[in-house]
Amino acid sequence: MSMNTKPSCCSPKTKEPSESCHDDHAKSVDWIMYASLALIVPAIIVHMAGLEVPYFTHFAHSALELLKTMWWGIALGLLTVGLMNKIPREYFVKTMGAGNKPIDIFKAAIAGVLLDLCNHGILVISGKLYERGLSAAQVLTFLVSSPWNSLTLTFVLISLIGLKWTLIFTAASMVIAILTGFVFMVLVKRGVLSENPNTIDIPDDFSIRADFKSRMKGWRPNKAWACDIARDGWNEGQMIVRWILFGTVIAAAMNAFIPEDIFADYFGPTIIGLAITIIAATIIEVCSEGSAPIAAEIMNSGGAVGNGFAFLMAGVATDYTEIMVVREFTKSWKIALFLPLITLPQIILLGWIMNIM
């Protein structure tokens, strides 16, 4: 939408094709959201009323502590989502390049960190980028770097595990994404993996600067523009909130019902604990936003920083949904299966290093 367009505040507007895989179910009942709220709302009531309910009181306290820790990150993230919707997609695709040069791999990693969508929404965009001509190396770099490194999750992770470990996690994940992109690029050049047969549909003469000047002519911030940001932030942020609530329920249940010695024994800072964490991340189908509080719980209760990092990363590298969707848009089992083959050794190594730091 052009910046010169001035819709009435909060009025319905024509929606562009959605980039979120959750939008197909927008009109159906969001069972994940309501099931999570069905547990969290009573937890709030029990906590505020000071009631003692066997087992549930501990769950309620844990859930409320998590929500009090994360609320500001969620609010700031929703605002960021709304603001990012004002940036035309053409700018993003034009800036990324063709994906066949080392600099394009770095661009893809940075773009993945900045884009604020859950891992399911990222999969849809990755498929579109592949269809528009970006190389497999760049698309998979983008995919690996983006799911939990979005701005929303960055704010949430800071609130959960602190600024230091959030920066370390972010840097380590970007290293994995960039190295993965380089390996894919080499494999494609050597013919081990197939090249992308698609072409980029962005015109060669497209100029971001000229387009931006055109959009900015006569444009001024107004109430409708601000309302668009708020509405878009909430509409697109709902898929983030639903998984954060779901992850909060799981993390609170883990804290309330799983003794800390279980965490220490099975999710502790050992090679076996790291392996169990990666297996759990592969089996548990949780969106990236829901994985943040779970990873923090593993990190805090299990005393294993590297396991928390591995849980976040392995959910992207080994999750069957990611592998199947990559296979779908690349039409290649080899490309899809090379994703965990290349990323898992890096995740295990960095997770082990973090555990012994």
N, C-alpha and C positions, 0 to 999 in steps of 0.2 A: 504493500500500500504506500502510495506516495505521501511524503510528509506534508504536501499541500492539501491533502484530503482532510476535511473537517467533519467527521460524523458527529451526530448529536451524542451528548454524554451518555454512556452506558446503553446506547440504543443498539439493537441487533445489527450485525453487519455481515456481509457475505464472507464466508470463511474460505481461505485457501485450502488446498489439499493438506491434510494434517500430516505432521512429521512424527506423530506418536502412534505406536501400535495399539495404544489403549483406546483411541478415539472411536474405533469400530464398535466398541461396547459402551459408548457414551450414554446411550438411551436405556441400557439395561441396568439392573441393580448392581451396584458395586459391592459385591459380597465381602471383598477383602476390607474395604473401608468400614462397612457397617459392622462386620464381625469384630474388627479391632476396636471400634467405638463401643460396641456392646460390652467389652471388657474394661476399656479405659474409663468410660463415664461412671460405671459403678465404683471403679477404683478411686476416682476423684471424690465421689460421695462418701465412701467409706473413710478415706483419708481425712476429709474436712470434718466429718462427724465424729472422728476419733473412735470409731467402732473397732472392736476386736473380733475379726472373723478368722477362724482357723485357716492357715495357709494363705488365704486371700489378702489378709492385711499386709503381709510381707510383700506380696506381689504388687499391691496398691502403692506401697511406699516406694518400691523400686521403680515402678512406671512413672510416678509423679516426679521423682528425682531426675529421671532421664528427660522428661518433658520440660522441666524447669531449666535444665541445662541446655536444651536444644532450641527453645522457642525463638530466641533472637536470631539464630542462624537460619531457621526456617523462614522467618519474616523477611530477613535481608535477602535470602535466596529468591523468594517469590518476587520481590521488587526487581531483582536482577533479571529474572526471566522476562518480566514485562518490558524492561528496557531493551533487552537483546532482541526482542521481537521487532523493534523499530529498525533494525539493521537489515537491509535487503539481502536475501540469500545469494544473489548474484555476486555481491562483494566477497562473500566467503569463498565461493567456488573459484572466482577469478584470482583471488589471492593465493589459493592453495597450489596453483600450477598444475602441470601434467603428471607429476608424481614419479618421474623417471630420473631425478637428480637428487643428490644427497640433501641439498637445501630444501627440497620439497618434503622430505621425510621430517625434517625439523619443523617445517610449517604445519604438517599434519599433526604432529605431537602437540604443538602449541595450540592449534585450533581445537583439538580434542579436549585439552584442559579447560579452555575457555567456554566451550559450548555447554549449555546447561540443560541436559536432558538425561532421563534414566537410561539404563543399558538397553532396554527394549526399544525406546525411541531412537537411540543411537544406531541400532541395527538397521532400522528403516532408512535413516539418512545415509548410512554406509552403503546400503544397496543402491540408493539413488546416485551417490557419488561414483560408484563403480559403473553404473549405467551411463553416466555422463562422461566417462573417459579417464577417470583417475586410475592409476595403477593399483594392482593388488597390494603392493608394498605400502603405498601411502594410505589406502583405505584401512588396512589392518593396523597400521601405526595409529591412525585416528581412532579406531575401535578400541584398541588396548589402552590408549592414554585417556580416553574420555569418561567411561561410565561412572567412576566414583570421584574423579578429579574435577567435576563440574563445580562452579562457584558455590552453588548451594551446599554441596557435600563438603567443600573446603571449610565453609563457615561452621557446619555441623561438627566436622571432625575436630576443628580447633576447640570447640566447646566441650567435646567428649574426651580428647586425649592430649590437648594442649598444642600450642603453636609449634614447639620444637619437633615433635613427632609427626605432626601434620606436614611440615616442610620436608622432613626426611622421607616420609611415605610418598609425597608428591614427586620429589626428585628421583627416588628409586623407580617409581612407576614410569616416569618419562624415560629413564635410562632403558628400561625393559622395552618400552614401546619403540624407541629409536633403534635399538639394536635389532629388534624383531623386524622393523622396516628395512634396515640394511640387508639382513639375511634374505628376506623375501626378494628384494631388488636384485641381489646377486643370483638367486635361484632362477628368477625369471630371465635374466640376461644369459644364463648358461643353458636355458631351455629345459631345466628340471620342472619348472612350473610354467603354465601357459600365460601369455600376455593378455591384457584386457582387449577384447575385440571392439569395444565401444569407442566412441569419440566424444570429446567435450562439446557440449552444445552452446557454450558461451562464445559469442562473436569475437573474432580476433581483434576487432577495433573497439571493443567495449572498454570504456574508460571509467574507472571508479570516480576519479576526480570530476570529470564532466557530468556524470550522472548525479553525483552528490550536489554539485552546484545547481543543476536543474531542479532537483528536489527541494533545495533550500530557498529558492526564489520566493520571496513573500511569505515564507513560513515563520510562524511565531508560536512558542509554547502556549497552550490554552487549556481550559478545563477539560475539553473533550479528549485532548491528547493525554493528559494525566489520567483520565478515566480509562482510556484504552490500556494504558500501562497496568493499572490496577486490575482491570478485568482480565487481560491476557495473562498477567502473572498468576492470578488465581486459577483461571481455566486450565492453563498448561501446568500449573503447579500442583493441581489436584492429584495427578499421578505420582508426584513426588511425595506429597503428604500422606497418601494412602499407604505407600510402602514404608515410610518412616514410622507411621503408627503400627503397621504390622511388625516391623523390626523391633519397635519398642516393646510390643507384647511378648515377642519371643525372648528378647534380652531380659525383660523383667521376670519372665517365667524361669529362665535359666538361672537368674540370680536368686529367685525365691525357692526353687525346688531342687536345684542341683547343688550339692555340697561343694564348698570350695576345694576340698581335697580331690574331688572328681576332676575339676578343672586342672589342678596341679598334676594329677596322675595321667590324664588322657590328653589334655590340651596344653601341657606344660612345655617349657623351652627345650625340648629334646627333638631328635630326628623323628622318633615315633610320634610325638605330639604334633610335629609339623606335618607329617604324613596324614595323620587322622584329620587334622584341620583342613588339608587340601581335599581329602575325600569328602568331608562334610560339605565343603563349599561346592563341590561338584554335584552332590546329590540334592542339596537344599536349593530350591528354585525361588530365590528372593531377589527382588529388584535391587539395584545398587544402593538406593536410598535406605532400604530396609537393612542392608548388610552393615551399614556404618555402626549402629548401636550394638549389633551382634559382635562385630570385630572388636569394638571397644570393651565389651564384656569379656571376651576371650583374653584380650590383652591385660585387662585389669585384674580379673579373678584368677586367670591362669598364670599371670606373671610372665607372659610370653609375648613380647612386642612383635617379634617376627611372625608369630602365628596369626596375629591380628592383621598384619600386612598381607600374609599369604591368603587369608580368608577373603580379603577384598580383591586381590589380584586373581586368585584361582577361579573365583566366580565368573570372571570374564574369559579366562584362558581355557577352562575345561568344561564350562557349562554346556549341556547338550543343546540348549536353545541357540546359543551363539554359533555352535558348530553347524547345526542344521541350517540356520539362516545364511551363514557364510557360504555353505555348499549350494544353497538355493540361488543366491544372486551371482555367484561366480560360475555355477554349473560345473564345479570341480571338487571332487572329494579330496584330491591331493592338497589343494589350497586350504580347505577346511580343516583337514587333519594335521597339516603342518603348523597350524596356529598353536595347539597345545604342545606339539613336539618341540617348537622353538621357544615358547614362553615358559613352560614349566621348569626346565632346568635353571633358568634365571631366577624364577620366583623362589625355588627351593634354596638356591645359593644365597640370595639376598636375605631371605627369611632367617636362615641359619646365622648369617653374620649379625643381623639385628638381635637375635636371641643371646648372642655371646658378648654383645657390646656392653 
